[in-house]
Amino acid sequence: MANICVLENSSVFIPCTFFYPAGYSVTRVMWGHERNDLYEGPFLYDSDNLNLTSRFRYNGDKKNNCSFTIQNVGRNDSGKYAFRFETTEDTGKFTGITGSVLQVFGKFLRLQPSVGGTIKEGDSVHLECENPCNRTHQSITWFKNGAPVREGSKLDLGPVSPSDSGNYTCSLSDHLGTTTAAVHVDVEYGPKNTRASPPMEIDNGTRVSLVCQSLANPPVKSYVWFRIIDGVQEVGNQSVWVTSENGEYFCRATNKHGSQNSSIVTVEIKGEFVERGSLNAELRVHEDCSFSLQSHADTPEHQEPGVQGCGDHGNSSCAPPYASNVIPKYQLRFNSD
C-alpha cells in the first residue's frame, strides 16, 4: 500500500503493476474509491464504461501496467484507491484491496513561528516552514511582504532591527499556490532620530511653536522640553512647546524601551542678544543617569539641580542633553562620576 501526498487542484500519478496466472487474458480493468464498493462499484474508471469523467485517466494496459492519474484533485479525493481487473476465466477476478491512500492538502505547508510576546530590537526570531507530507527534497521559499528573501525550511532572524518588521510567508518553490498564511513580525525599539524644530529668528513679542519629533515603536509616550538658562530647566511636557522667549532648547522623547534627547535649537528675538560662550561650565552625568550643569565659579550650594530620567527605561544610555557639535558654545566638558 502506498501513501501519497498531493496538493489540492494539482494532479497525482498513482504507479501500479499487476500480475495473473499464465494462460489468463485480461478483459476489463477498473479503479475504485473506498467510499464505494471496491468489488462491485460504481468505479472511477471502468474500461467497459468510457463515458465516466475525464478527471480519472487510466495510464496502463491490460497486461501488467495499471497506473492511474487523477487530475484537478479535490479534498473529496482523499482516501484509499484500489485496482480491480477481470479475465476470461470465471475465477479470474482480482482486486488489490490494500490499495493506495491519497492525502489531499489545501495548504501544503504550515508556518510554525517562535514569536511570542514582544519582539525587541536585538532579539532573535525563528520561523519554520512545516511540510505535512515530509517531502524534504522539495525546495521551500520564504517571502517578506510578498518578495522572496531566502530558500530553506527554516528562517532565523537576529539580532533583529526595525527593518525586519513585516509579514512573512513560505511556499513550495515550484508551487506558489501553497503559500501559507502570514506571520507578522513587529520589532519594537526605543526613540530614534529625535529632532527639534530648526533654529529660528522671531520678532519681539511673537510666539513660536517648537516641535519635537522622534521615531519609536511603540510610539513615543511622552515628550519633555528643556531650556538652557542658568542651568537646565524643564519647561514643557508635550511634543509642541510654544514660547516667546529667546534661548536654547532641546527635547526628550520617551517610550517603554528608552529615551533620547534632541540636539539644541536656538530661538533668537530680533534686536536681542543671545549670550553664548560666556559660560565656562561642566556638565556632569551621574551613575543614576541624572545630570547637572555647574559653572566653575559656582560653589556646591549654587549648583543647578540635575534632570533625572535619561536612562530609566532600559536600553537607552545616559547621553548628555546636547550634541557634541554644540559644545563650543559653552565650552562644556562632559565628565562622569
C-alpha positions in Angstrom: 0.0 0.0 0.0 1.4 3.4 -1.0 0.7 6.7 0.9 0.6 9.6 -1.5 0.5 13.4 -0.6 -0.9 15.8 -3.1 -1.8 19.5 -3.2 -5.4 20.4 -3.9 -6.1 21.5 -7.5 -3.0 19.6 -8.8 -2.6 16.2 -10.5 -1.4 13.0 -9.0 0.0 9.9 -10.6 -0.5 6.5 -8.8 2.0 3.9 -10.1 0.7 0.4 -10.3 1.6 -3.1 -11.7 -0.4 -6.3 -11.6 0.1 -10.0 -12.4 -2.2 -13.0 -13.0 -1.8 -16.7 -13.8 -0.3 -17.8 -17.1 -3.0 -18.6 -19.8 -5.4 -15.9 -18.5 -6.3 -12.9 -20.6 -7.4 -9.6 -19.1 -10.8 -8.3 -20.4 -11.7 -5.5 -18.0 -9.8 -3.0 -15.8 -11.2 -0.7 -13.1 -10.2 1.8 -10.4 -12.4 2.4 -7.4 -12.5 4.5 -4.3 -13.3 3.2 -0.8 -16.4 5.3 -0.5 -18.0 2.8 -3.0 -17.9 -1.0 -3.1 -14.4 -1.9 -4.3 -15.7 -5.1 -5.9 -19.0 -4.1 -7.4 -18.5 -0.3 -8.0 -19.5 2.1 -9.2 -15.9 2.8 -10.3 -14.0 5.9 -11.0 -12.6 4.3 -14.2 -14.1 1.3 -16.0 -12.8 0.1 -19.3 -16.3 -1.1 -20.1 -17.7 2.4 -19.5 -15.7 5.1 -21.1 -18.3 7.8 -20.5 -17.0 8.4 -17.0 -15.5 11.7 -16.0 -12.2 12.5 -17.7 -10.6 13.6 -14.4 -9.6 10.0 -13.9 -7.3 8.7 -16.5 -6.0 5.1 -16.9 -2.4 5.1 -18.0 -1.9 1.4 -18.0 -2.9 -1.5 -20.3 -4.4 -5.0 -20.0 -1.1 -6.7 -19.5 0.9 -5.6 -16.4 0.7 -1.8 -16.1 -2.3 -0.4 -14.1 -1.0 3.2 -13.4 -3.7 5.8 -12.8 -3.9 9.6 -12.9 -6.3 11.9 -11.1 -6.4 15.5 -12.4 -7.6 18.6 -10.6 -7.5 16.9 -7.2 -10.1 18.0 -4.7 -10.5 17.5 -0.9 -13.1 14.8 -1.5 -10.5 12.7 -3.4 -8.7 11.8 -0.2 -8.9 8.2 0.8 -8.0 4.7 -0.4 -7.9 3.7 -4.0 -7.9 0.1 -5.4 -7.3 -1.5 -8.8 -9.6 -4.4 -10.0 -9.4 -6.5 -13.1 -11.3 -9.3 -14.7 -10.1 -12.1 -17.0 -11.5 -14.6 -19.4 -11.7 -17.2 -16.6 -14.7 -17.2 -14.2 -12.5 -17.4 -11.2 -10.1 -14.8 -12.6 -11.4 -11.6 -10.9 -8.9 -9.8 -8.7 -8.8 -6.7 -6.5 -5.8 -5.0 -4.9 -7.6 -4.5 -1.7 -4.7 -2.9 0.2 -4.8 -0.1 -2.4 -3.1 3.3 -2.3 -4.0 6.0 0.2 -4.2 9.6 -1.0 -3.9 12.6 1.3 -5.0 16.0 -0.1 -3.9 19.3 1.5 -5.4 22.7 0.7 -2.3 24.4 2.0 0.7 22.2 1.7 2.8 24.0 4.2 2.3 25.2 7.8 4.3 28.0 9.3 5.5 27.4 12.8 6.6 30.7 14.4 8.6 31.1 17.6 7.1 34.5 18.0 5.6 35.1 21.4 5.1 38.4 23.2 7.1 41.5 22.4 9.9 41.4 19.9 12.6 44.0 20.8 15.4 45.3 18.7 18.3 42.9 19.1 16.2 39.8 19.8 16.2 36.6 17.7 13.2 35.2 15.8 13.0 31.6 14.5 10.4 30.7 11.8 9.9 27.1 10.4 8.0 26.0 7.4 6.5 22.6 8.0 5.6 20.2 5.2 2.9 17.7 6.3 4.0 15.2 3.7 7.6 15.3 4.9 8.9 15.7 1.4 12.2 17.1 2.5 13.6 17.2 -1.0 11.1 19.8 -2.1 12.6 23.4 -2.1 10.9 26.0 0.1 11.0 29.8 -0.5 10.5 32.4 2.2 8.8 35.7 1.4 8.7 39.0 3.3 5.8 41.3 2.3 5.4 39.1 -0.9 9.0 39.4 -2.0 11.3 36.3 -1.9 14.0 36.6 0.7 15.6 33.1 1.3 15.5 29.4 0.5 15.2 26.6 3.0 12.7 25.2 5.6 13.9 27.5 8.4 14.3 31.2 8.7 16.3 32.7 11.5 16.2 36.5 12.1 18.6 38.1 14.6 19.6 40.3 16.0 16.5 41.9 14.6 16.2 45.6 13.7 13.2 47.7 12.7 13.8 46.8 9.1 13.0 43.2 9.8 9.3 44.1 10.7 6.8 42.7 8.1 4.6 39.8 7.1 6.4 36.5 6.5 5.1 33.5 4.5 6.6 30.4 3.0 5.8 28.3 -0.1 7.0 25.3 -2.1 9.3 26.9 -4.6 7.6 25.2 -7.6 4.0 25.6 -6.3 3.3 29.2 -5.3 -0.3 28.1 -4.6 1.0 26.6 -1.4 1.8 29.9 0.2 1.0 29.9 3.9 -0.9 32.4 6.0 1.3 35.3 7.1 3.1 35.6 10.4 3.5 39.3 11.4 6.9 40.3 12.9 6.8 43.6 14.7 10.1 44.8 16.1 9.8 47.3 18.9 12.5 49.9 19.7 13.2 53.0 21.7 13.2 56.5 20.3 15.5 57.2 17.3 16.4 60.3 15.3 14.8 62.6 17.9 14.9 66.1 16.5 13.5 69.5 17.4 12.5 72.5 15.2 15.4 74.2 13.4 16.9 77.4 14.9 14.8 80.5 14.1 14.7 84.3 14.5 11.4 85.9 15.5 10.1 89.4 16.1 9.8 90.7 19.7 6.5 89.6 21.2 6.0 86.9 18.6 5.2 83.4 19.8 6.8 80.4 18.1 6.0 76.7 18.2 8.8 74.3 18.8 8.1 70.8 17.6 9.7 67.6 18.9 9.6 64.5 16.6 11.0 61.0 17.1 10.7 57.5 15.5 9.7 54.8 18.0 7.8 51.6 18.3 5.5 51.7 20.2 5.1 55.4 19.5 6.6 58.0 21.9 4.6 58.0 25.1 5.9 61.4 26.4 7.8 64.5 25.2 9.6 66.9 27.6 11.1 70.3 26.6 14.1 71.9 28.3 15.5 75.4 28.2 19.2 76.1 29.0 19.2 79.2 31.1 21.0 79.3 34.5 21.3 75.6 34.1 18.8 73.1 32.5 15.2 73.8 33.2 12.1 71.7 32.3 9.6 74.0 30.6 7.0 71.7 28.9 5.8 68.2 28.6 4.2 67.9 25.2 5.5 67.5 21.7 4.8 71.1 20.8 6.2 73.9 23.0 5.0 77.5 22.4 7.3 80.2 23.6 8.1 83.9 23.0 11.4 83.8 24.9 14.8 83.6 23.3 17.3 81.0 24.4 18.4 77.5 23.6 16.1 74.5 23.9 16.2 70.7 23.5 13.6 68.0 23.9 13.4 64.4 25.1 11.3 61.6 23.7 10.4 58.5 25.8 8.6 55.2 25.3 8.8 51.9 27.3 12.1 50.9 25.7 14.0 54.1 26.5 14.6 57.8 25.9 16.6 60.0 23.5 17.4 63.7 23.6 17.4 66.0 20.5 20.2 68.4 19.6 19.9 72.0 20.8 17.8 74.6 18.8 18.2 78.3 19.3 15.3 80.9 19.3 16.6 84.4 18.8 14.5 87.6 19.1 15.4 90.3 16.7 17.3 93.0 18.4 18.1 90.9 21.4 21.4 89.2 22.1 21.5 85.6 23.0 24.7 85.3 25.0 27.0 82.4 24.1 30.4 81.4 25.1 30.4 83.3 28.4 29.6 80.3 30.5 32.5 78.1 31.3 30.6 75.1 32.7 30.9 71.4 33.3 28.1 69.0 32.6 28.3 66.0 34.9 26.5 62.7 34.2 25.9 60.7 37.4 25.6 57.0 37.9 21.8 57.3 38.5 21.6 58.9 35.0 20.9 62.4 36.3 23.0 65.3 35.0 23.9 68.7 36.3 25.3 71.9 34.8 27.8 73.7 37.1 29.8 76.9 36.4 33.4 76.6 37.6 32.7 79.8 39.6 29.8 78.2 41.4 30.1 76.8 44.9 28.4 73.5 45.6 25.5 75.2 47.2 24.9 77.1 44.0 25.0 74.0 41.8 22.0 73.7 39.5 19.9 70.5 40.1 20.0 67.8 37.5 17.2 66.5 35.4 16.7 62.8 36.0 15.4 60.0 33.8 17.6 59.7 30.6 18.3 56.0 31.3 15.3 54.9 33.4 13.8 52.8 30.6 16.3 50.1 29.9 18.1 50.2 26.6 19.0 53.9 26.3 22.3 55.1 27.5 22.9 58.1 29.7 23.5 60.6 27.0 24.2 64.3 27.7 21.3 66.6 26.7 23.4 68.3 24.0 25.0 67.1 20.8 28.8 67.3 20.7 28.8 69.8 17.9 27.3 72.5 20.2 29.9 72.1 23.0 32.0 75.2 21.9 29.0 77.5 22.6 29.5 76.9 26.3 33.0 75.4 26.5 31.3 72.4 28.1 33.2 69.4 29.3 31.4 66.1 29.8 32.5 64.1 32.8 31.1 61.0 34.5 31.1 60.4 38.3 
